[in-house]
């Protein structure tokens, strides 16, 4: 009798997303790369000899799929040697006309009801539960009053939902999780990986999305892989993404803007999508077109944001017959008499914060 199972847990693939911020040809390329995720998922599952693959909804970005995407999905899921469970979410909710309604191989289980369904796997000593969205919203709590039996089996739930009591997307509370009696709850909907968490004796996790689609989904993306048993879950993050979204801050204070940007660029061409954010003080307006042309060859895609501020003369009010002038004169004198560069830098910073306070500004110059 099995006491633990090897699982792969993924969610929120959002296949056929529009990638509207990219040019049409790159958007189409990115959708093709999403299809490759499915092949890598199948390879990972088979190499790990997984018993279960749990997909917690939003596999599709919407109800309509390109033919190439459906073909890739059918081929990839069909090649997985594990039992596959899918809980449709708010983007790919179950209908009789959805891709989920087609005929699938016997090892692929798709939940179709808002009420909790269950699949018994006696050969794995396991029961897998799940539910489906049947529309874009779901305001009932799917785990409310649910409790798995204490029968010696491993009990797993696959669920698309939001760990927020007032959500419109299948709200879940920590009390629901704690009282569920489940060994593991495989959640989807949140695009950041939570890592394995505990609510009482129940383990739960969001794996996050396996491929970022914008700068609100930065960094490495993938799935969770590991072991689930009656004692909980031990899962590790496994990267699947083709490209990452990165935000790179470049402080231009005290140097030419172009030099600062050049120093921040990778030596090798990066496959990633980068947003360069200029910060700090500048003496002139940045030429964003020229900077973009400088950075573009170094990334798959790059954009720029200018968050700099115009450098102002710190001491221009020092001669005023005011409290501000008195404070600045004292700090300037002490700075000129300071014996070390470190002390002078500290006094200059003190002057900037003092001036900001005296002028009722939130940020120092």
N, C-alpha and C positions, 0 to 999 in steps of 0.2 A: 504494500500500500504506500503510495507516494505521500511524503510529508512536505515536499516543496516542489515548486514548479519554476521552470525558466520562462520568463516572459519578455516580450518587447511591448512597450507602451508608447504610442504616438497619437498625435491629434493635430487638428488645425492646419492641414496641408494647404487648404484654399486653392486647390487645383483650378487652373484657368482664370486666375486673378488678372485684372486688366493691366496692372503695372502702368497706370496712367501717367506717372511722372517721367517715364522713359519714352524715347522715340519709338515709333511703331515697330521698327525692325528689332530693336533690343527688347521691347516688351514681348514680342513673339518668341525671341530666343529664351527669355526668362521662363515663359510658359513651357517651352520644351525642356528646360532644365528642371522644372517642377516634375515633369513626367519621369525624368531620370531618378528622382527621389524614390519613386515606387520600386524601381529595379534595385536600388541600393538597400531599401528596406527589406526586400525579399532576400537579398544576399546576406544581409546582417542576420536575419532570422534563421536562415538555414545554417549559416556558419556557427551561430551560437547554439544550434540545436534547441531552439525555443519550443516549448510546449504550447504556448499561447501567444498570439499577437492581438493586442487590444488597441482598437482605434476609436478614440472618444469624440468623434464628430467633426463636422466642418472639413471633411475631406475635399469637398468642392466649395468654390467660392459662391456658386449660385446653382440654380436648377438646370441650366443648359450647359452641356459639356461638348467640347470639340470631339469629333470622332476619334482623333488620334489619342486623346486623353482617355476616353473610355476603353479603347483597345489596350493602352498601356496599363490601365488599372486591372482589367480582366487578366491580362498576361501575368502581371506581377503577383496579384493575389492568388491566382491559380497555381503559381509556382512555389508558393510558401508551403512548407511541409507541416507547419503547426496548424492548430485550430485558430481561425481568425474570427474576431468578434467586432462588430461595428455598431456604434450607437449614434444615429444621425443627429446632427445639431441644428442650430437655428439658421445656418446658411444652406445646409444640404438636407433639410427636413424631409421626412418620409412622405411620399405621396405614391399613388398607384401609377403615376407617370414618370417617376424619377428613375435614374439609372439603377437605384437600389432594387427596383421592382422586377428587373430582369431575372432570368434563371441563373443561379450561381452554383458552383461546385458545393458538395455536401460539407466540406470543411469550413465554409464561409458562412457565418451566422450574422444576420442583420436584424436588429431589433426594429419592430414596426409599430409599437404601441406606446402611448404615454404611461400606461400602467406597467409596473415592473414585470418583465418576463424572465424566465430562467431556463438554462440549458444544463442538463446533467451530463457530466463526463465521468462515469464511474471508473474508467480505465486510468484516469488521472486523479481520482479521489477528489474531485472538484465540482463545484457548481458555479456557473457564471451567470450573473444577473445583468439586466440592462433595460434601458428605456429609449424611446425615440422622441424627438421633436416631430410634430406633425404640422407645424406652422412656424412662422418666424419668431413667435414669442411663446413663452410658457411660464406662467406666474405661480403655478402650484409648486409645492416642495416635494420633489420626487422621493426623497428619503424619509419624509415624515411618517412616523409610526411603523417604519420597516425594521424588522429584526431577523437576521439570518439564524437558522436553527443551530444549536450546539450539538452537531452530530458527528464530529470528528473529521469532517471534510474541510477542504480549503474553500473559502467563500470569497468570490471576487465580483465586484460590480463595475460595469463600464457605463460611463455617464457623462453627458455633456451638460455642464451646469456651472453656476456662478456661486462662489463661496461668499455670498452676501444675502442677508435675509430679506432685502427689499428689491432684489433684482427682478427684471422681467425675463430672465433667461434661466429658468429652472433653479430658483434660489435654494441654496444649501446652507445649513447652519452647522457649527461645530458640534452642537448637541445632537443633530441628526447623525453626523458621522460617528460620534462616540457611542450612540445608542444603537447603531446599525448591526452590531455583531459581525461585521464583515472583516475579513483579514486584510483586504486591499480594495481601495476605491480608485479606479483609473479615470481621472477627470480630464475633461477638455473644455475649452472656451477661453482660457487665459493664455496669452501667447508668450509669456515668460516662464521659464522652467522654475518650479518651486522647490525641486528636490523632494525627497521623501519626508513627509510630516506625519505626526501622530495625533490622533484624537482618541484618548483612552487607549484601548487595545487595537484600534483600527489604524492602519497605515493608509495614507492617501498622497496623491501627487498630481500636479499638472506637468507634463513634459515640455510644454511650450510648443511653438510652431517649429517645424523642421527646416524652414527656409524663410528668412526675413523678406518682407515686401516693402518696407519703408524705414525711415529713420526713427520710427517709434518701436522698431524691432531690431535693435542693434546687437552685434556680437555673434558668437557661435550659436548655431541652432541644430537641434537634432531630436533624439528620442531617448527614452529610458530603457535600460537593459539590465536584467539581473534575476534575482530569485525572490519568490513570494511563498510564504508558508504560514502555518498557524501562529507563528511567533511574530509575523510582520513581514516587511519587505526590505530587501537590500538591493537597491538599484543604483546604477551609475549612468551618467550622461554619456551618450554616444553621438558624436557629431555626424550629421548627414548632409549639411548644407553645401551647395556649390559655391556660393558667394556670401559675404557678410556685408551688412550695412555698418559703417563706421563713422563716428563723429570725432574729428581731429581739431582740437583747439590750438591756435597759433598765436602766441603773445608777441606783438610787434613792438612793444615798448623799447625804446632806445636803439632801434635798428631799422634799416631800410625794410619796408614791407616785403618787397620781392625776395630779399635775402632770407627773411624769416620763413617765408613760405617754402622757398627752395630747400632750406635746411630740414624742413619737416617731411619732405617727400620721400617715399621709399626708393631705395636704389634699384630694385627690380620692379618690373611692371606688376601691379597688384590685380588680382581677379575681382577685387571687392569694389563696392560702391561707397564713396567717401564724401562726407560733407565737411569742408574746411571752414571753421569758424574763427574769424580774425577777432582778437581781443586786445586790450591794452590801450596805450596812448599812441597817437600818430601826430605827425606835424603837417601832413597833407592828405588829401583824399586818395584812397587806394584806387588803382586802375583795375577794376574787377575783371574786365574783359581780358586784359593782359595776364592777370594772375590765373584766370581760368585756362587760358591757352598754355601757360607754363605747367599747370598741374595735370591737364587732361591726358597727356600721354602716359601718366604713371598709374592710372586706375581704369577699370572697366567703365566707370561713370564717376564724375566728380561735380560737385556744386560748391558755391561759396556763400557765406553769410558774413556781413560786416557788422560786428558788434564793438568796433573800436570807438574811442572818443577823442576829440581834438585836444592835443596837449595844450595846457594853459600855463602861463608864467606863475609859478607857485608864490613868488615873492612880490608880485606887483602891488599888493595892498600893504606892504610892510611900512611904508612911509605915512600911512593914514594916521590921523590923530584920533584913533578909535581903539576899542578893546582888541579888535582883529589885528590892527597894526602893531599894538604893543606885544601881543603874543607872537606874531611872526618875527618881529625884530629880535625878541629874546631867543627864539629858536634858531634864527639865522646866525646870530652872534655865536651861540653855542656850537652850531654846526661848523662855522669857520675855525673855531678854536679846538675842535675835536681832534684827538691825536691819531685816530685810526679811521680807515675807510668804513669799517663795520659800524663804528659809532656814528659817523656822518650819515650813513644810509639809514640808521635807526632814527636819527633826528629828522631827516627829511620825511620819512614815513610819518613820524609824529606830527610834523607840520601839516602834512596832507590831511590827516584825520582831524587835527584841530581846526583847520580851515573849513573842512566839510561840516563839522559840528557848529561852528560859528555862523556859517551860511545856511544852516538848516538843510543840508543835503544828505542824502542817504549814502552816496558813494564818494570816496575821496577822489581828488583830481589825480 
